[in-house]
Amino acid sequence: MLYVVTTKILRSQIPEDQAAELIQKEMAHARQFIEQKKILAAYRRLGGGGSFFIVDADSNEEVHQIFSGLPLARYLEFEVTPVLLHPLFGGPA
């Protein structure tokens, strides 16, 4: 099942002295799921403040597991939307 996961960063809550290290850990964690073909694509929101991810997961629980394990998870707001391919692109009618 495909999901669109939208994140919003709560920058004011991230301790300044930990930000650089947390971001490095975040990227390494995300790369694991990219290599496993769980995160298929990622986009930054124009103007900053968050990202969009296309995720291929077997369940809502798997999506939760992927994103709750992010080092920055406690500083993010998430919105998860299950999606189907649109019929214009070969999806179900």
PDB file of N, CA, C and O in Angstrom:
ATOM      1  N   MET A   1       0.854  -1.179   0.000  1.00  0.00           N
ATOM      2  CA  MET A   1       0.000   0.000   0.000  1.00  0.00           C
ATOM      3  C   MET A   1       0.898   1.239   0.000  1.00  0.00           C
ATOM      4  O   MET A   1       1.934   1.281   0.663  1.00  0.00           O
ATOM      5  N   LEU A   2       0.475   2.227  -0.751  1.00  0.00           N
ATOM      6  CA  LEU A   2       1.221   3.484  -0.795  1.00  0.00           C
ATOM      7  C   LEU A   2       0.604   4.500   0.162  1.00  0.00           C
ATOM      8  O   LEU A   2      -0.609   4.546   0.366  1.00  0.00           O
ATOM      9  N   TYR A   3       1.479   5.302   0.734  1.00  0.00           N
ATOM     10  CA  TYR A   3       1.076   6.354   1.659  1.00  0.00           C
ATOM     11  C   TYR A   3       1.824   7.631   1.304  1.00  0.00           C
ATOM     12  O   TYR A   3       2.959   7.591   0.828  1.00  0.00           O
ATOM     13  N   VAL A   4       1.168   8.767   1.542  1.00  0.00           N
ATOM     14  CA  VAL A   4       1.851  10.056   1.524  1.00  0.00           C
ATOM     15  C   VAL A   4       1.970  10.466   2.987  1.00  0.00           C
ATOM     16  O   VAL A   4       0.972  10.585   3.697  1.00  0.00           O
ATOM     17  N   VAL A   5       3.202  10.678   3.420  1.00  0.00           N
ATOM     18  CA  VAL A   5       3.450  11.102   4.796  1.00  0.00           C
ATOM     19  C   VAL A   5       3.968  12.539   4.733  1.00  0.00           C
ATOM     20  O   VAL A   5       4.996  12.815   4.115  1.00  0.00           O
ATOM     21  N   THR A   6       3.251  13.429   5.373  1.00  0.00           N
ATOM     22  CA  THR A   6       3.623  14.835   5.427  1.00  0.00           C
ATOM     23  C   THR A   6       4.180  15.116   6.816  1.00  0.00           C
ATOM     24  O   THR A   6       3.568  14.771   7.826  1.00  0.00           O
ATOM     25  N   THR A   7       5.347  15.747   6.850  1.00  0.00           N
ATOM     26  CA  THR A   7       5.929  16.115   8.141  1.00  0.00           C
ATOM     27  C   THR A   7       6.056  17.623   8.236  1.00  0.00           C
ATOM     28  O   THR A   7       6.290  18.312   7.244  1.00  0.00           O
ATOM     29  N   LYS A   8       5.898  18.112   9.444  1.00  0.00           N
ATOM     30  CA  LYS A   8       6.115  19.526   9.739  1.00  0.00           C
ATOM     31  C   LYS A   8       7.104  19.586  10.891  1.00  0.00           C
ATOM     32  O   LYS A   8       6.889  18.960  11.929  1.00  0.00           O
ATOM     33  N   ILE A   9       8.182  20.329  10.716  1.00  0.00           N
ATOM     34  CA  ILE A   9       9.226  20.427  11.720  1.00  0.00           C
ATOM     35  C   ILE A   9       8.864  21.479  12.760  1.00  0.00           C
ATOM     36  O   ILE A   9       8.495  22.603  12.417  1.00  0.00           O
ATOM     37  N   LEU A  10       8.971  21.112  14.015  1.00  0.00           N
ATOM     38  CA  LEU A  10       8.745  22.045  15.128  1.00  0.00           C
ATOM     39  C   LEU A  10      10.108  22.576  15.573  1.00  0.00           C
ATOM     40  O   LEU A  10      10.610  22.238  16.645  1.00  0.00           O
ATOM     41  N   ARG A  11      10.688  23.418  14.718  1.00  0.00           N
ATOM     42  CA  ARG A  11      12.070  23.886  14.901  1.00  0.00           C
ATOM     43  C   ARG A  11      12.333  24.516  16.258  1.00  0.00           C
ATOM     44  O   ARG A  11      13.404  24.323  16.834  1.00  0.00           O
ATOM     45  N   SER A  12      11.382  25.255  16.767  1.00  0.00           N
ATOM     46  CA  SER A  12      11.613  25.965  18.032  1.00  0.00           C
ATOM     47  C   SER A  12      11.791  25.011  19.205  1.00  0.00           C
ATOM     48  O   SER A  12      12.281  25.416  20.259  1.00  0.00           O
ATOM     49  N   GLN A  13      11.398  23.749  19.038  1.00  0.00           N
ATOM     50  CA  GLN A  13      11.511  22.779  20.127  1.00  0.00           C
ATOM     51  C   GLN A  13      12.804  21.965  20.069  1.00  0.00           C
ATOM     52  O   GLN A  13      13.128  21.266  21.029  1.00  0.00           O
ATOM     53  N   ILE A  14      13.551  22.041  18.960  1.00  0.00           N
ATOM     54  CA  ILE A  14      14.784  21.274  18.816  1.00  0.00           C
ATOM     55  C   ILE A  14      15.898  21.987  19.569  1.00  0.00           C
ATOM     56  O   ILE A  14      16.180  23.152  19.288  1.00  0.00           O
ATOM     57  N   PRO A  15      16.536  21.311  20.518  1.00  0.00           N
ATOM     58  CA  PRO A  15      17.655  21.947  21.232  1.00  0.00           C
ATOM     59  C   PRO A  15      18.767  22.313  20.245  1.00  0.00           C
ATOM     60  O   PRO A  15      19.234  21.460  19.491  1.00  0.00           O
ATOM     61  N   GLU A  16      19.181  23.556  20.252  1.00  0.00           N
ATOM     62  CA  GLU A  16      20.175  24.043  19.290  1.00  0.00           C
ATOM     63  C   GLU A  16      21.467  23.252  19.344  1.00  0.00           C
ATOM     64  O   GLU A  16      22.088  23.007  18.310  1.00  0.00           O
ATOM     65  N   ASP A  17      21.879  22.851  20.534  1.00  0.00           N
ATOM     66  CA  ASP A  17      23.144  22.130  20.666  1.00  0.00           C
ATOM     67  C   ASP A  17      23.064  20.686  20.163  1.00  0.00           C
ATOM     68  O   ASP A  17      24.090  20.016  20.053  1.00  0.00           O
ATOM     69  N   GLN A  18      21.848  20.198  19.855  1.00  0.00           N
ATOM     70  CA  GLN A  18      21.673  18.831  19.371  1.00  0.00           C
ATOM     71  C   GLN A  18      21.228  18.768  17.910  1.00  0.00           C
ATOM     72  O   GLN A  18      21.206  17.691  17.316  1.00  0.00           O
ATOM     73  N   ALA A  19      20.879  19.899  17.338  1.00  0.00           N
ATOM     74  CA  ALA A  19      20.261  19.919  16.019  1.00  0.00           C
ATOM     75  C   ALA A  19      21.116  19.257  14.949  1.00  0.00           C
ATOM     76  O   ALA A  19      20.614  18.398  14.225  1.00  0.00           O
ATOM     77  N   ALA A  20      22.376  19.617  14.823  1.00  0.00           N
ATOM     78  CA  ALA A  20      23.233  19.065  13.765  1.00  0.00           C
ATOM     79  C   ALA A  20      23.364  17.556  13.889  1.00  0.00           C
ATOM     80  O   ALA A  20      23.265  16.841  12.891  1.00  0.00           O
ATOM     81  N   GLU A  21      23.582  17.067  15.093  1.00  0.00           N
ATOM     82  CA  GLU A  21      23.724  15.626  15.305  1.00  0.00           C
ATOM     83  C   GLU A  21      22.421  14.881  15.002  1.00  0.00           C
ATOM     84  O   GLU A  21      22.439  13.817  14.383  1.00  0.00           O
ATOM     85  N   LEU A  22      21.304  15.439  15.437  1.00  0.00           N
ATOM     86  CA  LEU A  22      20.006  14.817  15.168  1.00  0.00           C
ATOM     87  C   LEU A  22      19.728  14.739  13.674  1.00  0.00           C
ATOM     88  O   LEU A  22      19.211  13.730  13.194  1.00  0.00           O
ATOM     89  N   ILE A  23      20.062  15.786  12.937  1.00  0.00           N
ATOM     90  CA  ILE A  23      19.824  15.806  11.491  1.00  0.00           C
ATOM     91  C   ILE A  23      20.683  14.749  10.796  1.00  0.00           C
ATOM     92  O   ILE A  23      20.207  14.077   9.881  1.00  0.00           O
ATOM     93  N   GLN A  24      21.931  14.594  11.211  1.00  0.00           N
ATOM     94  CA  GLN A  24      22.789  13.555  10.633  1.00  0.00           C
ATOM     95  C   GLN A  24      22.207  12.172  10.887  1.00  0.00           C
ATOM     96  O   GLN A  24      22.153  11.343   9.978  1.00  0.00           O
ATOM     97  N   LYS A  25      21.775  11.920  12.107  1.00  0.00           N
ATOM     98  CA  LYS A  25      21.166  10.630  12.453  1.00  0.00           C
ATOM     99  C   LYS A  25      19.881  10.403  11.676  1.00  0.00           C
ATOM    100  O   LYS A  25      19.580   9.284  11.261  1.00  0.00           O
ATOM    101  N   GLU A  26      19.130  11.478  11.484  1.00  0.00           N
ATOM    102  CA  GLU A  26      17.869  11.412  10.736  1.00  0.00           C
ATOM    103  C   GLU A  26      18.113  10.944   9.305  1.00  0.00           C
ATOM    104  O   GLU A  26      17.407  10.070   8.801  1.00  0.00           O
ATOM    105  N   MET A  27      19.114  11.529   8.656  1.00  0.00           N
ATOM    106  CA  MET A  27      19.434  11.168   7.274  1.00  0.00           C
ATOM    107  C   MET A  27      19.880   9.709   7.174  1.00  0.00           C
ATOM    108  O   MET A  27      19.475   9.001   6.252  1.00  0.00           O
ATOM    109  N   ALA A  28      20.701   9.261   8.104  1.00  0.00           N
ATOM    110  CA  ALA A  28      21.166   7.873   8.100  1.00  0.00           C
ATOM    111  C   ALA A  28      19.994   6.913   8.294  1.00  0.00           C
ATOM    112  O   ALA A  28      19.912   5.886   7.621  1.00  0.00           O
ATOM    113  N   HIS A  29      19.097   7.245   9.203  1.00  0.00           N
ATOM    114  CA  HIS A  29      17.922   6.415   9.459  1.00  0.00           C
ATOM    115  C   HIS A  29      17.041   6.332   8.207  1.00  0.00           C
ATOM    116  O   HIS A  29      16.599   5.249   7.822  1.00  0.00           O
ATOM    117  N   ALA A  30      16.796   7.469   7.588  1.00  0.00           N
ATOM    118  CA  ALA A  30      15.953   7.500   6.386  1.00  0.00           C
ATOM    119  C   ALA A  30      16.589   6.710   5.235  1.00  0.00           C
ATOM    120  O   ALA A  30      15.885   6.037   4.482  1.00  0.00           O
ATOM    121  N   ARG A  31      17.910   6.792   5.102  1.00  0.00           N
ATOM    122  CA  ARG A  31      18.599   6.060   4.020  1.00  0.00           C
ATOM    123  C   ARG A  31      18.358   4.557   4.108  1.00  0.00           C
ATOM    124  O   ARG A  31      18.267   3.885   3.081  1.00  0.00           O
ATOM    125  N   GLN A  32      18.257   4.030   5.310  1.00  0.00           N
ATOM    126  CA  GLN A  32      17.961   2.605   5.475  1.00  0.00           C
ATOM    127  C   GLN A  32      16.655   2.241   4.778  1.00  0.00           C
ATOM    128  O   GLN A  32      16.576   1.234   4.074  1.00  0.00           O
ATOM    129  N   PHE A  33      15.645   3.060   4.978  1.00  0.00           N
ATOM    130  CA  PHE A  33      14.331   2.779   4.411  1.00  0.00           C
ATOM    131  C   PHE A  33      14.277   3.074   2.925  1.00  0.00           C
ATOM    132  O   PHE A  33      13.471   2.482   2.208  1.00  0.00           O
ATOM    133  N   ILE A  34      15.116   3.976   2.452  1.00  0.00           N
ATOM    134  CA  ILE A  34      15.228   4.216   1.009  1.00  0.00           C
ATOM    135  C   ILE A  34      15.855   2.987   0.361  1.00  0.00           C
ATOM    136  O   ILE A  34      15.380   2.526  -0.677  1.00  0.00           O
ATOM    137  N   GLU A  35      16.908   2.456   0.955  1.00  0.00           N
ATOM    138  CA  GLU A  35      17.569   1.260   0.422  1.00  0.00           C
ATOM    139  C   GLU A  35      16.645   0.048   0.436  1.00  0.00           C
ATOM    140  O   GLU A  35      16.732  -0.808  -0.444  1.00  0.00           O
ATOM    141  N   GLN A  36      15.762  -0.031   1.428  1.00  0.00           N
ATOM    142  CA  GLN A  36      14.798  -1.129   1.530  1.00  0.00           C
ATOM    143  C   GLN A  36      13.579  -0.920   0.636  1.00  0.00           C
ATOM    144  O   GLN A  36      12.670  -1.750   0.615  1.00  0.00           O
ATOM    145  N   LYS A  37      13.560   0.198  -0.107  1.00  0.00           N
ATOM    146  CA  LYS A  37      12.442   0.546  -0.999  1.00  0.00           C
ATOM    147  C   LYS A  37      11.137   0.768  -0.233  1.00  0.00           C
ATOM    148  O   LYS A  37      10.049   0.531  -0.759  1.00  0.00           O
ATOM    149  N   LYS A  38      11.259   1.222   1.008  1.00  0.00           N
ATOM    150  CA  LYS A  38      10.078   1.586   1.787  1.00  0.00           C
ATOM    151  C   LYS A  38       9.745   3.061   1.581  1.00  0.00           C
ATOM    152  O   LYS A  38       8.577   3.420   1.432  1.00  0.00           O
ATOM    153  N   ILE A  39      10.768   3.917   1.573  1.00  0.00           N
ATOM    154  CA  ILE A  39      10.577   5.316   1.200  1.00  0.00           C
ATOM    155  C   ILE A  39      10.956   5.419  -0.268  1.00  0.00           C
ATOM    156  O   ILE A  39      12.121   5.256  -0.632  1.00  0.00           O
ATOM    157  N   LEU A  40       9.953   5.695  -1.115  1.00  0.00           N
ATOM    158  CA  LEU A  40      10.156   5.711  -2.564  1.00  0.00           C
ATOM    159  C   LEU A  40      10.583   7.071  -3.085  1.00  0.00           C
ATOM    160  O   LEU A  40      11.301   7.168  -4.080  1.00  0.00           O
ATOM    161  N   ALA A  41      10.135   8.124  -2.407  1.00  0.00           N
ATOM    162  CA  ALA A  41      10.459   9.487  -2.847  1.00  0.00           C
ATOM    163  C   ALA A  41      10.292  10.424  -1.660  1.00  0.00           C
ATOM    164  O   ALA A  41       9.539  10.148  -0.726  1.00  0.00           O
ATOM    165  N   ALA A  42      11.012  11.538  -1.719  1.00  0.00           N
ATOM    166  CA  ALA A  42      10.898  12.553  -0.677  1.00  0.00           C
ATOM    167  C   ALA A  42      10.968  13.922  -1.334  1.00  0.00           C
ATOM    168  O   ALA A  42      11.745  14.141  -2.264  1.00  0.00           O
ATOM    169  N   TYR A  43      10.158  14.826  -0.843  1.00  0.00           N
ATOM    170  CA  TYR A  43      10.096  16.183  -1.377  1.00  0.00           C
ATOM    171  C   TYR A  43      10.085  17.153  -0.217  1.00  0.00           C
ATOM    172  O   TYR A  43       9.464  16.899   0.816  1.00  0.00           O
ATOM    173  N   ARG A  44      10.780  18.274  -0.395  1.00  0.00           N
ATOM    174  CA  ARG A  44      10.737  19.341   0.603  1.00  0.00           C
ATOM    175  C   ARG A  44       9.603  20.292   0.271  1.00  0.00           C
ATOM    176  O   ARG A  44       9.282  20.534  -0.892  1.00  0.00           O
ATOM    177  N   ARG A  45       9.015  20.817   1.314  1.00  0.00           N
ATOM    178  CA  ARG A  45       7.965  21.815   1.158  1.00  0.00           C
ATOM    179  C   ARG A  45       8.622  23.142   0.784  1.00  0.00           C
ATOM    180  O   ARG A  45       9.578  23.549   1.444  1.00  0.00           O
ATOM    181  N   LEU A  46       8.141  23.829  -0.251  1.00  0.00           N
ATOM    182  CA  LEU A  46       8.681  25.138  -0.623  1.00  0.00           C
ATOM    183  C   LEU A  46       8.558  26.082   0.558  1.00  0.00           C
ATOM    184  O   LEU A  46       7.512  26.141   1.204  1.00  0.00           O
ATOM    185  N   GLY A  47       9.596  26.801   0.837  1.00  0.00           N
ATOM    186  CA  GLY A  47       9.589  27.711   1.964  1.00  0.00           C
ATOM    187  C   GLY A  47      10.034  27.065   3.264  1.00  0.00           C
ATOM    188  O   GLY A  47      10.092  27.722   4.303  1.00  0.00           O
ATOM    189  N   GLY A  48      10.349  25.772   3.204  1.00  0.00           N
ATOM    190  CA  GLY A  48      10.856  25.065   4.385  1.00  0.00           C
ATOM    191  C   GLY A  48       9.767  24.626   5.331  1.00  0.00           C
ATOM    192  O   GLY A  48       8.577  24.832   5.091  1.00  0.00           O
ATOM    193  N   GLY A  49      10.199  24.025   6.394  1.00  0.00           N
ATOM    194  CA  GLY A  49       9.263  23.651   7.440  1.00  0.00           C
ATOM    195  C   GLY A  49       8.683  22.264   7.346  1.00  0.00           C
ATOM    196  O   GLY A  49       7.818  21.911   8.148  1.00  0.00           O
ATOM    197  N   GLY A  50       9.122  21.468   6.402  1.00  0.00           N
ATOM    198  CA  GLY A  50       8.592  20.114   6.356  1.00  0.00           C
ATOM    199  C   GLY A  50       8.874  19.418   5.049  1.00  0.00           C
ATOM    200  O   GLY A  50       9.480  19.976   4.135  1.00  0.00           O
ATOM    201  N   SER A  51       8.415  18.177   4.986  1.00  0.00           N
ATOM    202  CA  SER A  51       8.660  17.343   3.818  1.00  0.00           C
ATOM    203  C   SER A  51       7.456  16.458   3.540  1.00  0.00           C
ATOM    204  O   SER A  51       6.568  16.293   4.376  1.00  0.00           O
ATOM    205  N   PHE A  52       7.457  15.890   2.328  1.00  0.00           N
ATOM    206  CA  PHE A  52       6.472  14.896   1.921  1.00  0.00           C
ATOM    207  C   PHE A  52       7.230  13.639   1.516  1.00  0.00           C
ATOM    208  O   PHE A  52       8.261  13.718   0.848  1.00  0.00           O
ATOM    209  N   PHE A  53       6.723  12.487   1.917  1.00  0.00           N
ATOM    210  CA  PHE A  53       7.347  11.225   1.576  1.00  0.00           C
ATOM    211  C   PHE A  53       6.322  10.314   0.920  1.00  0.00           C
ATOM    212  O   PHE A  53       5.164  10.275   1.336  1.00  0.00           O
ATOM    213  N   ILE A  54       6.744   9.583  -0.104  1.00  0.00           N
ATOM    214  CA  ILE A  54       5.936   8.521  -0.677  1.00  0.00           C
ATOM    215  C   ILE A  54       6.495   7.232  -0.095  1.00  0.00           C
ATOM    216  O   ILE A  54       7.672   6.915  -0.270  1.00  0.00           O
ATOM    217  N   VAL A  55       5.635   6.493   0.602  1.00  0.00           N
ATOM    218  CA  VAL A  55       6.070   5.324   1.349  1.00  0.00           C
ATOM    219  C   VAL A  55       5.298   4.093   0.874  1.00  0.00           C
ATOM    220  O   VAL A  55       4.082   4.143   0.688  1.00  0.00           O
ATOM    221  N   ASP A  56       6.015   2.998   0.682  1.00  0.00           N
ATOM    222  CA  ASP A  56       5.403   1.713   0.352  1.00  0.00           C
ATOM    223  C   ASP A  56       5.504   0.840   1.596  1.00  0.00           C
ATOM    224  O   ASP A  56       6.590   0.380   1.950  1.00  0.00           O
ATOM    225  N   ALA A  57       4.378   0.611   2.257  1.00  0.00           N
ATOM    226  CA  ALA A  57       4.364  -0.159   3.502  1.00  0.00           C
ATOM    227  C   ALA A  57       3.230  -1.173   3.461  1.00  0.00           C
ATOM    228  O   ALA A  57       2.237  -0.994   2.756  1.00  0.00           O
ATOM    229  N   ASP A  58       3.399  -2.231   4.224  1.00  0.00           N
ATOM    230  CA  ASP A  58       2.394  -3.291   4.271  1.00  0.00           C
ATOM    231  C   ASP A  58       1.201  -2.944   5.153  1.00  0.00           C
ATOM    232  O   ASP A  58       0.139  -3.556   5.035  1.00  0.00           O
ATOM    233  N   SER A  59       1.374  -1.963   6.037  1.00  0.00           N
ATOM    234  CA  SER A  59       0.293  -1.637   6.970  1.00  0.00           C
ATOM    235  C   SER A  59       0.507  -0.251   7.564  1.00  0.00           C
ATOM    236  O   SER A  59       1.581   0.340   7.442  1.00  0.00           O
ATOM    237  N   ASN A  60      -0.544   0.252   8.211  1.00  0.00           N
ATOM    238  CA  ASN A  60      -0.438   1.516   8.950  1.00  0.00           C
ATOM    239  C   ASN A  60       0.620   1.385  10.043  1.00  0.00           C
ATOM    240  O   ASN A  60       1.367   2.326  10.312  1.00  0.00           O
ATOM    241  N   GLU A  61       0.675   0.219  10.662  1.00  0.00           N
ATOM    242  CA  GLU A  61       1.641  -0.019  11.730  1.00  0.00           C
ATOM    243  C   GLU A  61       3.072   0.091  11.219  1.00  0.00           C
ATOM    244  O   GLU A  61       3.941   0.610  11.920  1.00  0.00           O
ATOM    245  N   GLU A  62       3.326  -0.396   9.995  1.00  0.00           N
ATOM    246  CA  GLU A  62       4.672  -0.289   9.447  1.00  0.00           C
ATOM    247  C   GLU A  62       5.051   1.166   9.196  1.00  0.00           C
ATOM    248  O   GLU A  62       6.189   1.562   9.448  1.00  0.00           O
ATOM    249  N   VAL A  63       4.115   1.957   8.705  1.00  0.00           N
ATOM    250  CA  VAL A  63       4.377   3.388   8.511  1.00  0.00           C
ATOM    251  C   VAL A  63       4.710   4.027   9.863  1.00  0.00           C
ATOM    252  O   VAL A  63       5.652   4.811   9.980  1.00  0.00           O
ATOM    253  N   HIS A  64       3.928   3.680  10.866  1.00  0.00           N
ATOM    254  CA  HIS A  64       4.176   4.214  12.214  1.00  0.00           C
ATOM    255  C   HIS A  64       5.571   3.818  12.700  1.00  0.00           C
ATOM    256  O   HIS A  64       6.286   4.640  13.273  1.00  0.00           O
ATOM    257  N   GLN A  65       5.954   2.572  12.476  1.00  0.00           N
ATOM    258  CA  GLN A  65       7.264   2.086  12.908  1.00  0.00           C
ATOM    259  C   GLN A  65       8.391   2.858  12.218  1.00  0.00           C
ATOM    260  O   GLN A  65       9.367   3.245  12.861  1.00  0.00           O
ATOM    261  N   ILE A  66       8.253   3.079  10.922  1.00  0.00           N
ATOM    262  CA  ILE A  66       9.284   3.796  10.160  1.00  0.00           C
ATOM    263  C   ILE A  66       9.470   5.211  10.712  1.00  0.00           C
ATOM    264  O   ILE A  66      10.594   5.630  10.992  1.00  0.00           O
ATOM    265  N   PHE A  67       8.382   5.932  10.862  1.00  0.00           N
ATOM    266  CA  PHE A  67       8.485   7.349  11.203  1.00  0.00           C
ATOM    267  C   PHE A  67       8.621   7.610  12.701  1.00  0.00           C
ATOM    268  O   PHE A  67       9.217   8.615  13.088  1.00  0.00           O
ATOM    269  N   SER A  68       8.096   6.752  13.538  1.00  0.00           N
ATOM    270  CA  SER A  68       8.264   6.968  14.979  1.00  0.00           C
ATOM    271  C   SER A  68       9.695   6.686  15.413  1.00  0.00           C
ATOM    272  O   SER A  68      10.117   7.136  16.478  1.00  0.00           O
ATOM    273  N   GLY A  69      10.448   5.946  14.602  1.00  0.00           N
ATOM    274  CA  GLY A  69      11.839   5.668  14.909  1.00  0.00           C
ATOM    275  C   GLY A  69      12.815   6.736  14.460  1.00  0.00           C
ATOM    276  O   GLY A  69      14.010   6.633  14.741  1.00  0.00           O
ATOM    277  N   LEU A  70      12.340   7.749  13.777  1.00  0.00           N
ATOM    278  CA  LEU A  70      13.225   8.823  13.336  1.00  0.00           C
ATOM    279  C   LEU A  70      13.781   9.581  14.536  1.00  0.00           C
ATOM    280  O   LEU A  70      13.043   9.863  15.480  1.00  0.00           O
ATOM    281  N   PRO A  71      15.068   9.914  14.515  1.00  0.00           N
ATOM    282  CA  PRO A  71      15.653  10.668  15.622  1.00  0.00           C
ATOM    283  C   PRO A  71      14.948  12.004  15.912  1.00  0.00           C
ATOM    284  O   PRO A  71      14.936  12.464  17.054  1.00  0.00           O
ATOM    285  N   LEU A  72      14.371  12.614  14.890  1.00  0.00           N
ATOM    286  CA  LEU A  72      13.666  13.887  15.079  1.00  0.00           C
ATOM    287  C   LEU A  72      12.164  13.710  15.315  1.00  0.00           C
ATOM    288  O   LEU A  72      11.434  14.700  15.359  1.00  0.00           O
ATOM    289  N   ALA A  73      11.693  12.481  15.467  1.00  0.00           N
ATOM    290  CA  ALA A  73      10.245  12.219  15.538  1.00  0.00           C
ATOM    291  C   ALA A  73       9.539  13.069  16.595  1.00  0.00           C
ATOM    292  O   ALA A  73       8.424  13.538  16.368  1.00  0.00           O
ATOM    293  N   ARG A  74      10.176  13.267  17.735  1.00  0.00           N
ATOM    294  CA  ARG A  74       9.508  14.036  18.794  1.00  0.00           C
ATOM    295  C   ARG A  74       9.382  15.513  18.442  1.00  0.00           C
ATOM    296  O   ARG A  74       8.657  16.252  19.107  1.00  0.00           O
ATOM    297  N   TYR A  75      10.093  15.950  17.386  1.00  0.00           N
ATOM    298  CA  TYR A  75      10.052  17.351  16.945  1.00  0.00           C
ATOM    299  C   TYR A  75       9.312  17.509  15.615  1.00  0.00           C
ATOM    300  O   TYR A  75       9.456  18.523  14.933  1.00  0.00           O
ATOM    301  N   LEU A  76       8.522  16.501  15.257  1.00  0.00           N
ATOM    302  CA  LEU A  76       7.783  16.521  13.994  1.00  0.00           C
ATOM    303  C   LEU A  76       6.303  16.301  14.246  1.00  0.00           C
ATOM    304  O   LEU A  76       5.913  15.591  15.173  1.00  0.00           O
ATOM    305  N   GLU A  77       5.487  16.921  13.407  1.00  0.00           N
ATOM    306  CA  GLU A  77       4.068  16.584  13.326  1.00  0.00           C
ATOM    307  C   GLU A  77       3.896  15.785  12.052  1.00  0.00           C
ATOM    308  O   GLU A  77       4.497  16.112  11.029  1.00  0.00           O
ATOM    309  N   PHE A  78       3.079  14.733  12.098  1.00  0.00           N
ATOM    310  CA  PHE A  78       2.885  13.850  10.948  1.00  0.00           C
ATOM    311  C   PHE A  78       1.434  13.840  10.505  1.00  0.00           C
ATOM    312  O   PHE A  78       0.512  13.936  11.315  1.00  0.00           O
ATOM    313  N   GLU A  79       1.257  13.722   9.200  1.00  0.00           N
ATOM    314  CA  GLU A  79      -0.052  13.418   8.634  1.00  0.00           C
ATOM    315  C   GLU A  79       0.174  12.282   7.654  1.00  0.00           C
ATOM    316  O   GLU A  79       1.009  12.394   6.756  1.00  0.00           O
ATOM    317  N   VAL A  80      -0.562  11.186   7.814  1.00  0.00           N
ATOM    318  CA  VAL A  80      -0.394   9.997   6.982  1.00  0.00           C
ATOM    319  C   VAL A  80      -1.676   9.773   6.193  1.00  0.00           C
ATOM    320  O   VAL A  80      -2.766   9.705   6.760  1.00  0.00           O
ATOM    321  N   THR A  81      -1.528   9.660   4.866  1.00  0.00           N
ATOM    322  CA  THR A  81      -2.677   9.461   3.989  1.00  0.00           C
ATOM    323  C   THR A  81      -2.430   8.260   3.082  1.00  0.00           C
ATOM    324  O   THR A  81      -1.505   8.288   2.271  1.00  0.00           O
ATOM    325  N   PRO A  82      -3.248   7.194   3.202  1.00  0.00           N
ATOM    326  CA  PRO A  82      -3.127   6.088   2.252  1.00  0.00           C
ATOM    327  C   PRO A  82      -3.636   6.561   0.887  1.00  0.00           C
ATOM    328  O   PRO A  82      -4.629   7.283   0.807  1.00  0.00           O
ATOM    329  N   VAL A  83      -2.950   6.151  -0.182  1.00  0.00           N
ATOM    330  CA  VAL A  83      -3.329   6.603  -1.524  1.00  0.00           C
ATOM    331  C   VAL A  83      -3.316   5.441  -2.512  1.00  0.00           C
ATOM    332  O   VAL A  83      -2.644   4.431  -2.303  1.00  0.00           O
ATOM    333  N   LEU A  84      -4.075   5.611  -3.593  1.00  0.00           N
ATOM    334  CA  LEU A  84      -4.086   4.698  -4.732  1.00  0.00           C
ATOM    335  C   LEU A  84      -3.675   5.472  -5.970  1.00  0.00           C
ATOM    336  O   LEU A  84      -3.925   6.673  -6.072  1.00  0.00           O
ATOM    337  N   LEU A  85      -3.049   4.789  -6.901  1.00  0.00           N
ATOM    338  CA  LEU A  85      -2.689   5.418  -8.161  1.00  0.00           C
ATOM    339  C   LEU A  85      -3.941   5.890  -8.877  1.00  0.00           C
ATOM    340  O   LEU A  85      -4.926   5.155  -8.938  1.00  0.00           O
ATOM    341  N   HIS A  86      -3.927   7.074  -9.407  1.00  0.00           N
ATOM    342  CA  HIS A  86      -5.062   7.661 -10.111  1.00  0.00           C
ATOM    343  C   HIS A  86      -5.301   6.908 -11.426  1.00  0.00           C
ATOM    344  O   HIS A  86      -4.343   6.453 -12.051  1.00  0.00           O
ATOM    345  N   PRO A  87      -6.576   6.768 -11.861  1.00  0.00           N
ATOM    346  CA  PRO A  87      -6.867   6.077 -13.126  1.00  0.00           C
ATOM    347  C   PRO A  87      -6.148   6.681 -14.336  1.00  0.00           C
ATOM    348  O   PRO A  87      -5.854   5.958 -15.288  1.00  0.00           O
ATOM    349  N   LEU A  88      -5.857   7.996 -14.325  1.00  0.00           N
ATOM    350  CA  LEU A  88      -5.134   8.596 -15.437  1.00  0.00           C
ATOM    351  C   LEU A  88      -3.744   8.005 -15.608  1.00  0.00           C
ATOM    352  O   LEU A  88      -3.138   8.113 -16.674  1.00  0.00           O
ATOM    353  N   PHE A  89      -3.241   7.373 -14.541  1.00  0.00           N
ATOM    354  CA  PHE A  89      -1.901   6.786 -14.573  1.00  0.00           C
ATOM    355  C   PHE A  89      -1.948   5.267 -14.453  1.00  0.00           C
ATOM    356  O   PHE A  89      -0.944   4.638 -14.118  1.00  0.00           O
ATOM    357  N   GLY A  90      -3.095   4.683 -14.720  1.00  0.00           N
ATOM    358  CA  GLY A  90      -3.218   3.225 -14.722  1.00  0.00           C
ATOM    359  C   GLY A  90      -3.758   2.626 -13.440  1.00  0.00           C
ATOM    360  O   GLY A  90      -3.786   1.406 -13.283  1.00  0.00           O
ATOM    361  N   GLY A  91      -4.185   3.478 -12.525  1.00  0.00           N
ATOM    362  CA  GLY A  91      -4.749   2.979 -11.275  1.00  0.00           C
ATOM    363  C   GLY A  91      -6.175   2.500 -11.468  1.00  0.00           C
ATOM    364  O   GLY A  91      -6.738   2.652 -12.552  1.00  0.00           O
ATOM    365  N   PRO A  92      -6.771   1.919 -10.422  1.00  0.00           N
ATOM    366  CA  PRO A  92      -8.127   1.411 -10.508  1.00  0.00           C
ATOM    367  C   PRO A  92      -9.149   2.526 -10.747  1.00  0.00           C
ATOM    368  O   PRO A  92      -8.990   3.648 -10.268  1.00  0.00           O
ATOM    369  N   ALA A  93     -10.188   2.193 -11.488  1.00  0.00           N
ATOM    370  CA  ALA A  93     -11.235   3.178 -11.797  1.00  0.00           C
ATOM    371  C   ALA A  93     -12.110   3.445 -10.601  1.00  0.00           C
ATOM    372  O   ALA A  93     -13.041   4.247 -10.684  1.00  0.00           O
TER     373      ALA A  93
END
